[in-house]
């Protein structure tokens, strides 16, 4: 079931994947590792902030 959905949706992302690949092509492995670290940190921060915003106000 999941693979079927992936196969159905994947073609819609081919252009995006190709363009992202082109945009990142000039970076070294070390630079890409840094970019990935930044994205991971931002994701973790977004998850944390979302959780905080869902907490009821205590004021």
C-alpha positions in Angstrom: 0.0 0.0 0.0 2.7 2.5 0.9 4.8 1.7 -2.1 1.8 2.1 -4.3 1.3 5.6 -2.9 4.9 6.4 -3.4 4.8 5.3 -7.0 1.7 7.4 -7.5 3.1 10.6 -5.9 6.8 10.3 -7.0 6.4 11.6 -10.5 5.1 14.9 -9.1 8.4 15.5 -7.4 10.8 14.6 -10.2 11.3 18.2 -11.4 11.8 19.4 -7.8 14.3 16.6 -7.1 16.2 17.4 -10.3 16.3 21.1 -9.6 17.4 20.6 -5.9 20.1 18.3 -7.1 21.3 20.9 -9.6 21.2 23.6 -6.9 23.4 21.5 -4.6 25.7 20.1 -7.2 28.5 22.6 -6.6 28.9 22.0 -2.9 31.5 19.7 -1.4 30.6 16.8 0.8 31.7 18.8 3.8 29.5 21.7 2.8 26.5 19.4 2.2 27.0 17.9 5.6 26.9 21.4 7.1 23.7 22.2 5.2 22.2 18.9 6.4 23.1 19.8 10.0 21.5 23.2 9.7 18.3 21.7 8.3 18.2 19.1 11.0 18.7 21.7 13.7 16.0 23.9 12.2 13.6 20.9 12.0 14.2 20.1 15.7 13.7 23.7 16.6 10.4 23.8 14.6 9.2 20.7 16.3 10.0 22.1 19.7 8.4 25.5 19.0 5.3 23.8 17.7 5.0 21.8 20.9 5.4 24.9 22.9 2.7 26.7 21.0 0.3 23.9 21.6 0.7 24.1 25.4 -2.1 26.0 27.1 -1.2 29.6 28.2 -0.6 29.8 31.9 -0.8 33.6 32.1 
